[in-house]
Structures are given as C-alpha cells and as structure tokens.
Amino acid sequence: MRGQNQLKNKIESLSLIKFKKVGNVSNVLYQVFGGIGLGITSFITLLRIGSYFFGGTQFTLAGWIVNLIFLVFFGGMVRLGTSQGKRLRRAKRYIQLCGDKLYGKIELLADSTGKSSRYVIRDIQKMLTLGMFPEGHLDAQKTCFMLNDNIYRQYLETEENRRRREAETFSQKGGEFSGQRENLPNEAKCQKEKDDPHASDMSQAANGQEAELNAMVREGMACIRKLRELNNRIPGEIISEKLFRLENLLKEIFESVRQHPDQMGRMHKLMNYYLPTTLKLVETYEEFDKVSSPGEEILAAKAEIENTLDTINQAFTELLNNLFQDAVFDATTDAQVLKTMLAREGLMNEMEMKAGGTK
C-alpha cells in the first residue's frame, strides 16, 4: 500500500510538470545526417589526399576550402545533436532530483550531477530560454529551481511575507534596518529563519565554504614555498626548470580557485593526494642528489622522478584548463542567449541589414 501511494504521488507530481523535449527529434537527425555527411566528406577528403600525393592530381585552393567547410559543417551538426541529447538527459535528471517537492536546491543538483553550481545555473537558464520548462523558475538568489508556477507563487508569497515582517519590525523598533542578518534583532532574525528555513543553512554553508577556501589556499601556498625551497637546494638545471613550471602552475590554479570558489570540488584529490605525493617525490630527489657517488639505481630513480614531473605538469595544466571550463560555458551561453533574445525581438535581421549596408 505504501509503495502504491508513493507511485501515485510520483505520477501526480509528474502531471504537474510542464516539460517540452526540445531537441528530442532534432538531436537524432543532426547526429544521423551529420554523421553520414561527415563520413562521406571524410572519405572524399582521403581520396583527394591520396590522389594528390600518389596520383599527382592537382587541386585548387578553393576546392580544399570547400572540402574543409563541409567537414566543419557536418562535424558541427554531430556536435549540436550530441549537445542537445545531453541537455535533454540533464533536464530529465533535474526533474528526477526535484522529485515530489517540485523544486530542488541548486547545490543538490550540482552535487548529484557532478557539475559546479555555476554550470547548473547556466544550464537551467539555457533550458528556460529554450522553453523546455514553460513554468520553470529560478529564485532571485539563484539557489533554488522550481518546476511550476504554483511553487513559484508560494515562494513569492513567502518572500513578500518576510519583507512585510521585516518592515513591521523596523517600524516597531524605530531603529535603522540594514537588511542584513547580522544587524537584525533576535526576534526578527528568528522569524526570518522560520519563514525561510534554508536561509540559516545557506549562511552557514557560505561561511564554511569561505573558511575551507582560505584553509585550502593557505595550504597550497605553503606547498609552493616548500617546492621553492627544495628547488633552491637542488642544483640541476633540468629539474629546476620542471619545478619552476610546477610552481607557476600551482600559483595559477590556486588563484583561479580563489576567484571561483565553486571550483573547490575539483581540488580535493589535488590537496589530499597529488600535491603531497609530488612534494614527497621532490624531497626524495633532493636526498638522492646529495649522494656523492650515486649508483645506477639512484640515477634511474632520479630520471624516473624527472619524467614523472613532466607528467605531473601536464596533468596540472589540464586541471587548470578544467577550472576555466565554466567561464567558457558562461561566455558562450550568454552569447547564445543574447542572440536568441535579439532574434525573438526581430532585432537580429535589422542588425544584419545595417551591417550589410555599411559594407
């Protein structure tokens, strides 16, 4: 009976969600026809290359340009179709995570999908722009995603009641009201937390995140100073060059995390394993380097550590690039959303006409 009730509640909740599968058909078509076109164009390209090198056939520059355009075009179709398919799967996952409540905290959605909060916010904004959730809403602070208008109205009413009580508190106390939690009287603060049960948790989470960030950066800077000290004690130029590069990469990584605290989730393995292990390797190298007459095993171990540092630098470079993925996503999403809005307002054609007239 309990299972049947849960199933019934789930069905009723799903019936309250308006969800449009934007790209459900087009993503398949893009991938199929794009794949066919890409395969044919790639085959033709290989034939042209073979004819050029082995048959002596001459081709014009224009022909190669056209060939390249087709490759890019069909490759873009495949990529667009894949992107649409992944977006649909993420949208269904968001619905699943919101569950019967018909709303979900951005932090929870991010943790459950393995993405950053910023990525999830931009992703949902893109879905809302495309009309995938006709009644979907983000709250003003972008901390909660709501799936229908009823939930959103309840949120607005709660916010309005909270503001009204704050105004009444200000009028009764006759003091200056700053609007910040730290300056609220205890009674008003308790009432605010009662109206918004997540507000206290969010404040504590923000303070905890800031403390964790500061501790992480301090630990990272201490490791960088340790690496520099080791580098100063190791005379070899080859190893010193690798350590200088490692030091600069770590500085950029921690500076990026300082500016984007939401990326801290990517840093746990670095702080708990990679960085301590790297320090241990360099310390071992320093000990081996002090041996006046090293044998073959020590020389081989030193060479292995030097090669490992190249791998570490390559891995840390990839980590640094990954930290900027969300920034790239933000920029491209903003550009796409802006173009969509301009096109809806009929301004895109006007801009194109003006641009064409100025040529």
N, C-alpha and C positions, 0 to 999 in steps of 0.2 A: 504493500500500500504506500509506504513511504517513497519507494522508488517511482511508483506511478505518479505520485504528487510532484516529485521533483521533475519528472519528464514533462508533466502537464505545465508546470511553472516555466520550464525552459521553452516549451512551444509557445506559450502565451507571450513570453518576453521577446522571442524572435519575431512574433507577429507585430510587435510594437516598433520594430526597427525598419526604417526605410533604407534599403541598400540597393544601389544600382551597380551592376557589374560592368562598369565602364572598361572597355578593352577586352571583355571576355571572348569575343569573337575575333576582333581585330588583331589581338596578340598572336593567335594561332595563324591567321592569314599572313601577318607580317613575317612570322618565323618560317612558314612553309614556302611562300613565294620568294621571300628574301633569301632563304637557303637555296632554293632552286636557282634563282638568278645568280647568287654568289658562286654556286658550284659551276654553272655554265661559264660565267665570266672568268673564273679562275682557270678552268680548262682551256679556254681560248687564250688566256694570258700565257699559260705554259706552252701552248702551241706556237704562239708568236715568239716567245723567248727561244724555243728550240729552233724555229726557222731562222731566227736572227743569228744565232751562234753556229749552227751546224749547216744550214742551207744557204746562208749568205743573203737571205732576203732582207731588203731594206724597208724600213717603216718610217713614216713621217712622225714628227713630234706631236702633231695634232692627233694622230691615231693612238699614241701612247696616252695622251691626256684623256681622250675619250674612254679608253680602257680603264684608266685609273678612276675616272668619275663613276663608271658603272660599278667598280669594285667597292668604292666608298658608299655609293647609294644602296646597293643590296646589303652590304655589311651593316649599314645604318638601320635598314629595315629589320634585320635579325636582332640587332641590339635593342631597337624600340619594342619589338614584340616580346623579347625576353624581359625587358624592364616592366612592361605592362602586366605580364604574367606574375612577376614577383610582387608588384604592387597589389594585385588582387589577393594574393596569398597573405600578404601582410594585413590587408584590410579585414579579411576573414579572421585572422588571428586576433586582431584588436577586438572584434565583436565577441570572440570566444572568451577573451580575458575580461571583458566588461561584465559578461555573464548576466544573471538575472537583475543585477542592480542597474543595468543600462548605463553605467558610467564607470570609468576607470582612471586611476591616478597615472599621470604620465610616467612617473618614476617606476611604477609597477610594470607598465607596458614596455618601458625601456629595458628593465632587468629581464623580463620574460622573453624578449626578442633578441637580446644580446646587442642592442643598439644603445647609443647615448640618448639622453633626454632631448637634446637639441635636434638630433636626427629624427626622433619620433614626432616632435612638434612640427618640424618642416614637412615631414611625410604626411601627417594628418592634414596640415594646411593645404598641401597639394591635392589630397583626396577631396577636401571640401570644395576647392576651386573647380575640380573636375566634375563635381556633383555626385560623387559616389555615396555620400551621406547627405541626402537632401535636408534632413532635420538634425544633422550633427553640429556640435558647438564645442569650442574651447572656452574655458573660463578666462576672465580678464588677466589673470596671472599666468595663464598657460600651464597650469598644474593638473588640470582635470579635463578629460574628454567625455562629452555627454552625447548619447546616441539619438535622443529625440527631443522634441520641443517641450514636452511635459517636464522632463527632468531639468531642462534649461530654465523653464519658468520657476520651478521650485528653487533653483539656485539664485535666480534674480530676486525672488521674494525674500530669501534668506539674507542676501546681501543688503536689500533695502531695509529689512528689519534691523539688521546690525547697525547700519548707518543712522537709522532713526533713534535707536537706543543710545548710540554714541552722542548724537546731538542733544538728546534729553539729559544725558549725564553732564555734558558740558554746560547746559543751561542751569542745571540744579547746582552744580559745584561752583559755577561762576568763575572758574579758572580758565587758564589758557589751555586749549586742547591741541595737542600736536598731531594726533592721528597715528602715532607710533605706539606699539605695545608697551615699550619701556616707560612711557610717561602717563599711561592710563591709571586711574585709581584702581585699587584691587577689585572692587565690586564690578566696575565696568570691564576689567580685564577678564574676570571670571565669566561674566555674561557673554563677552566676545568669544571666549573659548567654548562656551556652551552652544552658541549659535553656529560656530564653525569648529567642529571637533577636530578638524585636521590642521587648524592654524597653529596650535601649540606644537604638534608633531613636526610641522614644516619648519617652524622656527628653530626647534631643537636640532632637526636634521641639517639645517643650513649652518648652525653654529658648529655642529660636529664635523660637517664637511670642510669648513674653513680650518678647523683645528687639525684635521687629518692632512689637508693640503699643506699647511705650514710645517707640520712634522715631516711630511714627505720631502718637501723642498730642502729643509734643513739637513735631513739625512743624505739627500742627493748631493748637496754642496759639500758635505763632509767627505763623501766618497771621492768627489772631484779633487778636493785638496789632497787627499791621500794618494790619488793617482799622480798628481803633480809632484808630490814629494818623492814617490818611487821613481818617477821619470827623471828627476834631478839626480838621483843616486845611480841610475843606470847609464853608463857612458855610450852605449851603442847607438849609432845614428838611425839604423833601420827600426829598431824597437821604439826609439824616441819619437820618430815620425808617426808610427802607428798609435802611440799613446797620446800624442798631441791631437790627432784626429779624433780619437775616442773622447778626449776631454771636451773638445768643441762640440761634438755631437751630443754629449750629455748636457752641456750647458743649454743648447737649443731645445732639447727635449724638456728639461725642467722649466725653462722659460715659457714654452708652449703650454705646459700643464698649468703654470701659474696664471696665464691669461685665459685658459679654458678649463676650469676645474672639473667640468663634466667628463673630461677625458681621464680622470684618475683611475677609472676601472681598468684601463689598458695598462696601467703601470704596476699592478700587483706582482706579476711574475718578474718584472724587471727589478723591483725592490727586494723581493723575497728570495730570488734565486740568481738571476743573470748577473746583477751587479756585484753581489758578494762573491760569487764564483769567479768573476773577472778579476776582482781585487786579489783573490787568493792565488790565481794564476800568475799575476804580475809580481806578487810577493815571492812566489816560488822562483820565478825567473830571476829576480834580484839575488836570491840566495845562490842559485846556480852560477850567476855571473861573477860571484865573489870567489869561486873556485879557481885557483891559480893554474892548475893543470887539469882541465876537465877531460873526462874520458868520452868515448863515443856515445854512451847512453845519455850523459848530461847534454852533450851537443845536440843529440837527436831530440831530447826533451825541449831544449830551448827553441829549436827550429819548429817543433810542433806548436809551442805556445805562440810563436810569431805568426804561424799560419792561422791559428785559432783566433788571434786578434783581428786578422783580416775578415774572418767570418763574422766575428762579433760586430765589427764596424759596419759591415754590410747589413746585418740584422738590425742594428740600432738606426741605421739610415732608413730602413723600411718602416721601423716603428715611428720615426719622426714623420715620414710621409703619411702614415695612417692617422696620426694625430691631426693632420690638416684635411683629412677627407671630409669631415663635417663642414669645415669652412668652404670647401669647394662645392659641397652639396648645397649649402646655404646660398652661395652666389648663383649657381645655375638654377636653383629653384626660384629665387627671386626674379631672375631674368625671364624664366618661363611664365611665371605668374603674371608679371608685368605685361608680357606680350599678349597673354590670354585676355587680360582686362582691357588692353587697348583695342584688341580685335572685337571684343564684345561691345565696346562703346563706339565702334566704327571709326576709330582714330587711326588704325593701322594703315588703311587704304589712303587716308589723307596724307599721312606722313610719307608713304611711298610715292604718292603723286608729287608732293613737294620736292622730295629727294630727286625724283626723275626730272623735274623741271629745272633743277639747279645744275644738272649735268651739262 
